[in-house]
Amino acid sequence: MHTRKKFVAAVLAAAAIGASVIGLSVSSASSPSQDPTAVATTTPIKHVVVIFGENISFDHYFGTYPFATNPPNEPQFHAAPGTPTVNGLNTSLLEANPNLDNPERLDPSQAVTCDQNHGYSAEQSAFDSGLMDKFVQDTTGGGCTETSYLDNGSYGPNGIVMDYYDGNTVTALWNYAQHYTLNDNSYSTQFGPSTPGAINLVSGQTHGATGENGTSGAVANGTDIGDQDPYYDLCSNPSSTANTGDIPGTTVPQPNGTTLAMSGVNVGNLLNTKSLTWGWFEGGFTPTGHTAGGFPVCGAAHANVGGASTADYVQHHEPFQYYQSTANPFHVSPASLSDVGVSDPAGTQFGQAVNHQYDISWFNQLLAKGDSLPSVSFLKAPAYEDGHAGYSDPLDEQKFLVDEINSIEQSKDWGSTAIILAYDDSDGWYDHQMGPIIRQSADTADTLTGPGHCGSPNTSATGFQNDRCGVGPRQPLLVISPWAKQNYVDSTFTEQASITQFIEDNWSLGRIGNESADAGAGTLDNAFDFNQSYGHAPAVILNDTTGEVENVIYPHGSNSPAATPVSNAGTPAVTTGTTTSQSVAPATTTTGNSSTSTAKASGVSVVKLPRVTLSYVTGEKALTLLVRTRGGSKVATLIRARLLQGTSLVANRAGMVRDHKVKLLLALSRRSRGGRYTIRLSIDAGGRVGSLTRYVRVR
């Protein structure tokens, strides 16, 4: 256990002392911050942005990709021709699953659900030696009282642990997969919940854990296997009354209650050795106030789509706060925007340095001002937007992801950026695929291949590391970049430590050592295409509410259009009636900063929408719509027509433009075929969307 004196020393000079302990140098904000684009890299990537989400298994979000159900009144997803399939939920797994319940589709009204049991032992038990058949018994409902009441954190009908969303709820993620690279063979580095996942992301190593101010159940044989708040964070355990230590004067406060500290090196230390700019940016990190004794109060909170409020900052999701060398215990903010990403000088409170730990608002200020992004940025959403079941949901998560990615795609750094979207754990949600066990263990907490076993019972076996049973559950991993392969499913074996490895290799940082998983992790390189003179994947701008594509911005010199939805419209029937024509100017849709002027300033060209002429013929049971196009960019164009009577959706058809025209058959209302109808037309030209509304009276 660390002594009080040691913690005081860490707080008084965390950056300098941490560096001396591991033999590193510390840069100062008094020196100009280094331009990331001037730093030598082994690839064209000069900026890595890791968006680290919460608690999703691969099948839970991508089990039926790329086939969405597409019911009316939900966001639509239609895969482009040639879209590859994934190792997902086939007919047998959907209809004759070996678990007690079959997987069922969840729709947007079921976005807020019960949290599942995602403990180190429970997840292993659900795997049942690779049979993958005990999820209902062992990982159902770990964090709530289950009910059938929609839109709350206790929603959990029988068998919900088996269930999944498709492209009508996680629409943005499916659209990112459609335009960039999705890995369907990526795993947690070990079994267990958020804290091991976060620590594996930055160090590939959960050994070296110590419980402070009490015995921690999250520590087994010196290894972290569970959630425990960090020792070097004075917002830890905010509800605890133990060891408050908030006495002003000569004594520096300690965090409340039992906490966890990590020894050793993380990727932040390696980045510091090269004086590279970097930071962890988390929602709610900026204090809302301080106690009388100097404790920061992390009190910011928001409500999710179900109306439930939760604190923004989750202490055990912040991995760098577990390490003395990279912690910012008082949550001190930088003095100015120019200090973000560098090892700035000590702050005013107890001489504490920011030490590369920031609120998410600092990252967004860099984007808004147009400043260069750090070489490496880790983004963590405020809790209500992080996707964690029980208090967050895929719809709130989608808004965070789209807002951040849209802004990065429209920044001056987009051409040299790789966004990596990954998750900390599976939440216990069902996934049918077991990964290889490359780190065996034989402790009482292990249950994978029998009581007390994960793999071979031989403790001298190759790869044996007690209480680091792994790899763990499979999770989504997306690479979003101009240099990413487009509409590509990468089945290369990877894990959380593969992200660490990519950062290390891109800046030639070396390895963490001490049996870190970074050394043997699978590569992310296969997600990229670096055999070109420029990144050719376009910036895909999405709607943060629906997740649907609003705009596609191509880099100069690229002639390949973005993936375009497939028509699901049939051949229109021949009808008779009166014809009316209307010519309209191109409709344009932009959101945020996705204007033409912004696009040109970023060195890209914008797709132009065609002019549209609309005519229709009414019959007894249907309306036949003929749409003709003129001009615009030479890209694949989809026309979607929605027919409404009042506020009721009557028909929804789509078709690809061929020879500058498309014909769509829109069935009239069965109850009252006559009357006033509304035609809402959307024109999707290579991903850029325009709209047109017309009114029709049918006799």
C-alpha positions in Angstrom: 0.0 0.0 0.0 1.2 3.5 -0.8 1.9 5.8 2.1 0.3 9.2 2.6 3.8 10.8 2.2 4.1 9.2 -1.3 0.8 10.5 -2.5 1.7 14.0 -1.2 4.9 13.9 -3.2 3.0 12.7 -6.3 0.6 15.6 -6.0 3.2 18.3 -5.4 5.2 17.4 -8.5 3.4 14.6 -10.3 4.9 15.1 -13.7 8.5 15.6 -12.7 8.5 12.9 -10.0 6.7 10.4 -12.3 9.2 11.1 -15.1 12.2 10.6 -12.8 10.8 7.3 -11.5 10.8 5.8 -15.0 13.7 7.7 -16.4 11.7 10.0 -18.7 12.0 13.7 -19.5 9.3 16.3 -19.1 8.6 19.0 -21.7 7.3 22.4 -20.7 4.7 24.7 -22.2 7.3 27.5 -22.1 8.6 25.8 -25.2 6.5 26.1 -28.4 4.2 23.1 -28.8 5.4 20.7 -31.4 3.6 20.7 -34.7 2.4 17.1 -35.1 2.6 17.3 -38.9 6.4 18.0 -38.6 7.0 14.8 -36.5 8.4 11.8 -38.4 5.9 8.9 -38.6 6.1 5.6 -40.3 2.7 6.1 -42.1 0.9 9.2 -43.5 -1.0 9.3 -40.3 0.0 12.4 -38.2 -3.0 12.4 -35.8 -4.6 9.4 -34.1 -8.0 9.9 -32.4 -9.2 7.0 -30.3 -12.8 7.2 -29.3 -13.3 4.7 -26.6 -16.9 3.6 -26.0 -18.6 1.5 -23.4 -19.9 -2.1 -23.1 -20.8 -3.4 -26.5 -20.3 -6.9 -28.0 -19.8 -7.3 -31.7 -23.1 -9.2 -32.3 -25.0 -6.6 -30.1 -24.3 -3.9 -32.7 -23.2 -5.7 -35.9 -24.7 -9.2 -35.7 -26.9 -8.8 -38.8 -24.7 -6.3 -40.7 -25.2 -5.3 -43.5 -28.9 -6.4 -43.5 -31.2 -4.0 -41.7 -35.0 -4.6 -41.2 -35.9 -1.1 -42.4 -39.5 -0.8 -41.0 -41.3 2.5 -41.7 -40.7 5.5 -39.4 -37.2 4.3 -38.4 -33.9 5.6 -39.9 -33.1 3.6 -43.0 -30.0 1.6 -44.0 -29.6 0.0 -47.4 -26.2 -1.6 -48.1 -24.3 -0.7 -51.3 -23.8 -3.4 -53.9 -20.9 -5.6 -53.1 -20.9 -4.8 -49.3 -19.1 -7.7 -47.5 -20.9 -9.7 -44.8 -19.4 -10.3 -41.3 -19.0 -13.2 -39.0 -22.3 -12.5 -37.4 -25.7 -14.0 -36.5 -26.6 -16.6 -39.2 -30.0 -18.2 -39.5 -29.1 -21.1 -37.1 -27.9 -18.7 -34.4 -31.0 -16.5 -34.8 -33.6 -19.4 -34.9 -31.9 -22.3 -33.1 -29.4 -20.7 -30.7 -27.7 -23.0 -28.1 -28.6 -20.5 -25.4 -31.9 -20.6 -23.5 -33.3 -17.8 -25.7 -32.8 -16.8 -29.3 -31.5 -13.4 -30.2 -34.2 -10.8 -31.0 -34.0 -7.4 -32.7 -34.2 -4.3 -30.5 -35.6 -1.1 -32.1 -35.0 2.6 -31.3 -37.8 2.6 -28.7 -35.8 0.0 -26.8 -32.5 2.0 -26.8 -32.3 2.4 -23.0 -31.9 -1.1 -21.4 -30.8 -2.9 -18.3 -27.0 -3.2 -17.7 -25.8 -6.8 -18.0 -23.3 -8.7 -15.8 -19.8 -8.2 -17.2 -17.6 -9.4 -14.4 -14.3 -11.2 -15.0 -15.8 -14.6 -13.8 -19.3 -14.2 -15.2 -18.1 -13.6 -18.7 -15.9 -16.7 -18.6 -18.8 -18.8 -17.3 -21.1 -17.6 -20.1 -18.5 -18.8 -22.6 -18.7 -22.3 -21.2 -15.4 -23.6 -22.6 -16.2 -22.1 -26.0 -19.8 -23.5 -26.3 -21.0 -19.9 -25.9 -24.3 -21.2 -24.4 -24.7 -19.8 -20.9 -25.2 -16.1 -21.4 -28.8 -16.1 -20.1 -27.8 -17.8 -16.9 -24.5 -16.0 -16.2 -24.5 -12.5 -17.7 -28.1 -11.4 -17.6 -28.9 -8.3 -15.7 -25.9 -7.5 -13.6 -26.7 -4.0 -12.7 -30.5 -3.5 -12.4 -33.9 -4.9 -11.5 -35.3 -6.1 -14.8 -38.7 -4.9 -16.0 -40.6 -4.8 -19.3 -41.1 -1.0 -19.0 -39.6 0.7 -22.0 -37.2 3.7 -22.0 -35.5 3.2 -18.6 -32.4 1.6 -17.2 -34.3 -1.4 -15.8 -35.8 -2.4 -19.1 -34.9 -6.1 -19.5 -37.4 -8.7 -20.6 -36.4 -12.3 -20.4 -33.5 -13.1 -22.7 -32.5 -9.5 -23.4 -28.8 -10.3 -22.9 -29.1 -12.2 -26.3 -30.6 -9.3 -28.2 -29.1 -7.0 -30.8 -29.6 -3.7 -32.7 -29.4 -3.3 -36.4 -28.8 -0.4 -38.9 -32.1 1.2 -38.0 -30.9 2.1 -34.5 -27.1 2.1 -34.7 -27.4 3.7 -38.1 -24.3 5.9 -37.9 -22.0 3.0 -37.0 -23.3 1.0 -39.9 -22.8 4.0 -42.2 -19.2 4.3 -40.9 -18.7 0.6 -41.6 -20.2 1.2 -45.1 -17.6 3.9 -46.0 -14.5 2.8 -44.0 -13.2 -0.4 -42.3 -15.0 -2.6 -39.8 -13.0 -5.3 -38.0 -15.1 -8.4 -37.1 -12.3 -10.2 -35.3 -11.3 -7.8 -32.5 -11.4 -8.6 -28.7 -10.9 -7.3 -25.2 -7.4 -8.0 -24.2 -8.8 -9.8 -21.1 -12.1 -10.7 -19.6 -13.7 -8.2 -17.2 -15.4 -4.8 -17.0 -14.4 -1.2 -17.8 -11.2 -0.6 -15.7 -9.2 -3.6 -17.1 -10.3 -2.6 -20.6 -9.3 1.0 -20.2 -5.9 0.1 -18.7 -5.2 -2.5 -21.4 -5.9 0.3 -24.0 -3.1 2.5 -22.7 -0.6 -0.2 -21.4 -1.7 -3.7 -22.5 -0.9 -4.7 -18.9 -3.2 -5.0 -15.9 -0.6 -6.5 -13.6 1.0 -4.2 -11.0 -2.3 -3.2 -9.3 -2.4 -2.2 -5.7 -5.5 -1.6 -3.5 -5.2 1.6 -1.4 -7.0 2.5 1.8 -8.5 -0.9 2.1 -8.7 -4.3 0.4 -10.0 -4.1 -3.2 -12.0 -6.9 -4.7 -10.9 -5.7 -8.1 -7.3 -6.8 -7.4 -6.4 -10.5 -7.6 -2.7 -11.5 -7.2 -1.6 -8.0 -8.0 -3.7 -7.8 -11.2 -6.7 -5.7 -11.9 -9.8 -7.7 -12.8 -12.6 -5.3 -11.8 -13.8 -1.7 -11.5 -12.2 0.4 -8.7 -11.7 4.2 -8.8 -8.2 5.5 -9.3 -5.9 6.4 -6.4 -4.5 9.5 -8.2 -7.9 11.1 -8.7 -9.5 13.3 -6.0 -12.9 12.9 -7.6 -12.8 9.1 -6.8 -15.5 7.6 -4.7 -17.5 10.8 -4.4 -20.2 9.2 -2.2 -17.7 7.7 0.3 -17.2 9.2 3.7 -14.1 7.2 4.5 -10.7 8.9 4.5 -12.0 12.3 3.3 -8.8 14.1 4.3 -10.3 17.4 3.1 -8.5 19.4 5.8 -6.9 22.6 4.5 -3.3 23.4 5.6 -0.1 21.4 5.2 -1.7 18.0 4.4 -2.7 17.3 0.9 -6.1 15.4 0.5 -6.3 11.7 -0.3 -9.1 10.2 -2.3 -12.1 8.8 -0.4 -12.4 5.2 0.4 -10.7 2.2 -1.2 -9.0 3.0 -4.5 -6.6 1.3 -7.0 -3.1 2.4 -8.1 -1.0 1.0 -11.1 2.7 0.7 -11.3 4.7 0.5 -14.5 4.6 2.4 -17.8 1.8 3.4 -20.1 1.7 4.7 -23.7 1.6 8.3 -22.3 5.1 7.8 -20.9 6.3 6.6 -24.2 4.8 9.6 -26.0 6.5 11.9 -23.5 9.9 10.4 -24.3 9.5 11.9 -27.8 7.9 15.1 -26.6 4.9 14.3 -28.6 1.6 16.1 -28.0 -1.2 13.9 -26.6 -4.1 13.9 -24.2 -7.0 12.0 -22.7 -10.2 14.1 -23.1 -13.2 13.0 -21.0 -16.6 14.5 -20.4 -17.1 15.9 -17.0 -13.4 16.1 -16.1 -13.5 19.9 -15.3 -14.6 20.3 -11.7 -17.9 22.1 -10.9 -16.4 23.3 -7.6 -14.1 22.4 -4.7 -14.6 21.3 -1.1 -13.3 23.4 1.8 -10.2 21.2 1.9 -9.4 21.4 -1.8 -11.2 18.4 -3.2 -12.4 18.9 -6.8 -16.1 18.2 -7.2 -16.9 16.5 -10.5 -20.6 17.4 -10.4 -21.6 17.9 -14.0 -24.6 15.7 -15.1 -26.9 15.2 -18.1 -30.0 13.2 -18.9 -30.2 10.5 -21.5 -33.0 10.0 -24.0 -35.0 8.2 -21.3 -34.8 11.3 -19.1 -32.6 9.7 -16.4 -29.8 11.9 -15.2 -26.3 10.7 -14.4 -22.9 12.3 -13.5 -20.8 13.0 -16.6 -17.5 11.9 -15.2 -16.9 8.2 -14.5 -13.6 7.9 -12.5 -12.9 4.3 -13.3 -13.1 5.0 -17.0 -10.0 7.2 -16.9 -6.9 4.9 -17.2 -4.1 7.5 -16.9 -5.4 8.5 -13.4 -4.2 5.1 -12.1 -0.6 6.0 -12.8 1.4 8.5 -10.7 3.4 9.6 -13.7 0.4 10.6 -15.9 -2.3 11.7 -13.3 -3.9 15.0 -12.8 -5.4 14.4 -9.3 -6.9 17.9 -8.9 -8.4 18.0 -12.4 -6.4 21.2 -13.1 -7.2 22.8 -16.5 -4.5 24.2 -18.8 -3.8 28.0 -18.7 -4.6 28.4 -22.4 -5.6 26.5 -25.5 -2.0 26.6 -26.7 -1.0 24.4 -23.7 -3.3 21.5 -24.7 -1.4 18.4 -25.5 2.0 19.5 -24.0 3.4 18.8 -20.6 2.6 22.2 -19.1 4.1 23.7 -16.0 2.6 23.3 -12.5 -0.8 24.8 -11.7 -1.7 27.0 -8.8 -3.2 24.3 -6.5 -0.6 22.3 -4.7 1.8 22.8 -7.6 -0.1 20.3 -9.7 0.4 19.9 -13.4 -2.3 19.2 -16.0 -0.3 16.2 -17.1 -2.2 15.6 -20.4 -5.6 14.9 -18.7 -8.4 17.2 -19.9 -12.1 17.7 -20.2 -13.6 16.9 -23.6 -14.4 20.6 -24.1 -10.6 21.3 -24.6 -10.5 19.0 -27.6 -13.6 20.6 -29.1 -12.2 24.0 -28.6 -9.2 23.0 -30.7 -11.5 21.9 -33.4 -13.6 25.0 -33.3 -10.6 27.3 -33.4 -9.0 25.4 -36.2 -5.8 24.6 -34.3 -3.8 21.4 -34.9 -4.9 18.4 -33.1 -2.4 16.6 -30.8 -0.5 13.7 -32.3 -2.6 11.3 -30.1 -6.0 12.0 -28.6 -8.2 9.7 -26.5 -11.8 10.8 -26.4 -14.2 9.6 -23.7 -17.9 10.8 -23.8 -19.7 12.1 -20.8 -21.5 9.1 -19.2 -24.9 9.6 -20.7 -23.4 9.5 -24.2 -20.8 6.7 -23.8 -23.2 3.8 -24.8 -23.1 2.0 -21.4 -26.4 0.1 -20.8 -28.2 1.2 -17.7 -27.5 4.9 -17.9 -26.6 5.5 -21.6 -27.9 4.1 -24.9 -27.0 3.8 -28.6 -29.0 6.9 -29.6 -27.1 9.2 -27.2 -23.9 7.5 -28.1 -24.6 8.1 -31.8 -25.0 11.8 -31.2 -21.6 12.1 -29.5 -19.9 10.0 -32.1 -21.3 11.8 -35.1 -20.7 15.3 -33.6 -17.1 14.5 -32.9 -16.4 12.7 -36.2 -18.2 15.3 -38.3 -16.0 18.0 -36.7 -12.8 16.1 -37.2 -13.7 15.3 -40.9 -14.2 19.0 -41.6 -10.9 20.0 -39.8 -7.7 20.9 -41.6 -6.1 17.7 -40.0 -8.6 15.3 -41.5 -6.3 14.3 -44.4 -3.6 13.0 -42.0 -6.0 11.6 -39.3 -7.0 8.1 -38.3 -10.1 7.8 -36.0 -10.2 4.4 -34.2 -13.5 3.6 -32.5 -13.2 0.8 -30.0 -14.9 -0.4 -26.7 -13.7 -1.2 -23.2 -15.8 -4.4 -22.6 -18.8 -6.3 -23.9 -21.2 -5.6 -20.9 -21.9 -9.3 -21.0 -24.1 -9.0 -24.2 -24.2 -12.2 -26.2 -21.6 -12.8 -28.9 -21.3 -16.1 -30.6 -17.5 -16.0 -31.4 -14.8 -17.0 -28.9 -11.3 -15.7 -29.4 -8.1 -17.5 -28.8 -6.9 -17.9 -25.3 -3.4 -16.5 -25.5 -3.0 -15.6 -21.8 -3.9 -18.6 -19.6 -4.7 -18.4 -15.9 -5.5 -20.7 -13.0 -7.0 -18.7 -10.1 -10.2 -19.0 -8.1 -11.7 -16.2 -10.2 -11.3 -18.2 -13.5 -14.2 -20.2 -14.8 -13.7 -20.5 -18.6 -12.7 -24.1 -18.9 -13.8 -25.3 -15.5 -13.6 -24.0 -11.8 -10.3 -22.3 -11.3 -9.2 -22.6 -14.9 -8.8 -20.5 -18.0 -7.1 -22.8 -20.5 -4.5 -25.3 -19.3 -4.2 -26.1 -15.6 -0.4 -26.2 -16.1 0.9 -23.0 -14.6 4.1 -23.3 -16.6 2.3 -23.3 -19.9 3.3 -20.7 -22.6 1.5 -17.4 -22.1 0.4 -18.2 -18.6 -0.4 -15.0 -16.7 -2.6 -15.4 -13.6 -5.8 -13.4 -13.6 -5.2 -12.0 -17.1 -7.3 -14.6 -18.9 -7.6 -13.4 -22.4 -8.5 -12.6 -25.0 -11.9 -11.7 -23.8 -15.2 -11.0 -25.6 -15.4 -9.8 -29.1 -16.2 -6.2 -29.7 -16.6 -3.8 -32.7 -13.6 -1.9 -33.9 -13.9 0.7 -36.7 -11.1 2.6 -38.5 -12.3 5.9 -40.0 -9.8 7.8 -42.1 -9.0 9.0 -45.6 -6.5 6.2 -45.6 -8.9 3.5 -44.4 -10.1 0.8 -46.9 -13.6 1.6 -48.0 -16.6 -0.6 -47.4 -14.2 -3.2 -46.0 -14.5 -5.9 -43.4 -11.1 -6.7 -41.9 -10.9 -10.1 -40.2 -7.4 -9.7 -38.9 -7.2 -10.8 -35.3 -6.8 -7.7 -33.0 -7.3 -6.7 -29.4 -7.4 -3.6 -27.4 -3.6 -3.6 -27.1 -3.4 -3.5 -31.0 -4.3 0.2 -30.7 -1.4 0.8 -28.3 0.8 -1.1 -30.8 -0.3 1.1 -33.7 0.5 4.3 -31.8 3.9 2.8 -30.8 4.8 1.8 -34.3 3.6 5.0 -36.0 5.9 7.1 -33.9 8.6 4.5 -33.3 8.1 4.6 -29.6 9.2 1.1 -28.7 7.3 -1.3 -26.5 5.9 -1.0 -23.0 7.6 -4.3 -21.9 6.9 -6.2 -18.7 4.7 -8.8 -20.6 2.5 -6.1 -22.0 0.1 -7.4 -24.7 1.3 -4.8 -27.1 4.2 -7.0 -28.2 2.1 -9.8 -29.5 -1.2 -8.0 -30.4 -2.5 -8.3 -34.0 -1.9 -5.4 -36.3 -4.3 -2.6 -37.4 -2.3 -2.1 -40.6 -4.7 -4.2 -42.7 -7.5 -1.6 -42.1 -5.5 0.9 -44.1 -4.4 1.4 -47.7 -1.1 3.3 -47.6 -0.1 2.4 -51.2 -1.3 5.7 -52.7 -0.2 9.3 -52.9 -3.1 10.6 -50.9 -6.0 9.2 -48.7 -8.9 8.6 -51.0 -11.8 7.8 -48.7 -14.2 10.8 -48.5 -15.4 12.6 -45.4 -18.9 11.2 -44.7 -21.1 13.7 -42.8 -23.9 12.1 -40.9 -27.0 13.4 -39.1 -26.4 13.1 -35.4 -30.1 12.2 -34.7 -30.8 9.6 -37.4 -27.3 8.5 -38.3 -28.1 8.8 -42.0 -25.7 10.3 -44.5 -26.2 14.1 -45.2 -23.1 14.9 -47.2 -20.0 13.3 -48.7 -16.9 15.4 -49.3 -14.3 14.0 -51.6 -10.6 14.8 -51.6 -9.2 16.5 -54.6 -8.2 14.0 -57.3 -10.6 11.3 -56.2 -13.2 10.3 -58.8 -14.7 7.3 -57.0 -18.2 8.0 -55.5 -19.2 7.0 -52.0 -21.2 3.8 -51.4 -24.8 4.4 -52.3 -27.9 2.6 -51.0 -29.5 -0.1 -53.0 -33.0 0.4 -54.3 -35.7 -1.8 -52.7 -38.4 -0.4 -55.1 -40.2 -2.7 -57.5 -41.2 -2.0 -61.1 -44.1 0.5 -61.1 -47.5 -0.7 -62.5 -49.0 1.1 -65.5 -51.7 3.6 -64.4 -53.8 6.3 -66.0 -54.7 9.8 -64.8 -53.6 13.4 -64.9 -50.0 14.4 -65.2 -48.4 17.5 -63.5 -44.8 18.6 -63.8 -42.7 20.9 -61.6 -39.1 22.0 -62.1 -37.1 22.8 -58.9 -33.6 24.1 -58.2 -31.2 21.8 -56.5 -31.9 21.3 -52.8 -28.9 21.3 -50.4 -28.6 20.1 -46.9 -25.7 21.1 -44.6 -25.2 20.7 -40.9 -22.8 22.2 -38.5 -19.8 23.4 -40.4 -20.5 21.3 -43.5 -20.9 24.3 -45.8 -19.4 24.6 -49.3 -17.1 27.3 -48.2 -15.8 25.2 -45.3 -15.2 22.3 -47.6 -13.3 24.4 -50.1 -11.1 25.9 -47.3 -10.2 22.3 -46.3 -9.0 21.5 -49.8 -11.8 19.3 -50.9 -14.5 19.4 -53.6 -18.3 19.1 -52.9 -20.7 16.9 -54.8 -23.3 19.0 -56.7 -27.0 18.0 -56.6 -28.9 17.7 -59.9 -32.0 19.7 -60.8 -35.1 17.7 -60.4 -38.3 17.6 -62.5 -41.3 15.8 -60.8 -44.4 14.4 -62.5 -47.0 11.9 -61.4 -49.9 9.9 -62.7 -52.8 9.0 -60.3 -54.8 5.8 -60.5 -57.4 4.1 -58.4 -55.0 2.4 -55.9 -51.6 4.0 -56.5 -49.7 7.1 -57.6 -46.9 6.6 -60.2 -44.1 9.1 -59.7 -41.6 9.9 -62.5 -38.5 11.9 -61.4 -36.1 13.2 -64.0 -32.7 14.8 -63.2 -30.4 17.3 -65.0 -26.9 18.4 -64.3 -25.1 17.9 -61.0 -22.1 15.7 -60.3 -21.7 12.4 -62.2 -22.2 10.2 -59.2 -24.7 7.4 -58.3 -28.0 9.1 -57.3 -30.8 7.6 -55.3 -34.3 9.1 -55.2 -36.5 8.2 -52.2 -40.2 9.2 -52.1 -42.3 9.2 -49.0 -46.1 9.6 -49.4 -48.0 10.9 -46.4 -51.7 11.5 -45.7 -51.8 14.0 -42.9 -49.0 12.8 -40.6 -49.4 9.1 -41.5 -46.8 7.5 -43.7 -48.6 5.7 -46.6 -45.8 4.6 -48.9 -42.0 4.7 -48.8 -40.2 3.7 -52.0 -36.7 4.3 -53.5 -34.9 3.8 -56.7 -31.6 4.5 -58.4 -31.5 7.0 -61.2 -30.9 5.4 -64.6 -30.6 7.4 -67.8 -31.5 10.5 -65.8 -34.8 9.2 -64.6 -36.5 6.9 -62.0 -40.1 5.7 -61.7 -41.6 4.8 -58.3 -45.0 3.3 -57.5 -46.6 4.8 -54.3 -49.7 2.9 -53.0 -52.5 5.1 -51.8 -54.2 4.8 -48.4 -56.5 1.8 -48.1 -59.0 3.6 -45.9 -59.4 6.8 -47.9 -57.8 6.8 -51.3 -58.9 10.3 -52.2 -57.9 13.5 -50.6 -54.7 15.6 -50.1 -51.3 13.8 -50.0 -47.8 15.1 -49.3 -44.9 13.8 -51.4 -41.5 14.2 -49.6 -38.7 13.6 -52.0 -35.0 13.1 -51.0 -32.2 13.2 -53.6 -29.1 11.4 -52.5 -26.3 12.2 -54.9 -23.2 10.2 -53.8 -24.1 10.8 -50.2 -25.1 14.5 -50.4 -28.8 14.8 -49.7 -31.3 17.4 -50.9 -35.1 17.5 -50.3 -38.3 18.6 -52.0 -41.9 18.6 -50.8 -44.9 18.7 -53.1 -48.7 18.4 -52.4 -51.0 16.2 -54.5 -54.8 16.0 -54.5 -56.3 12.7 -55.5 -60.0 12.3 -56.4 
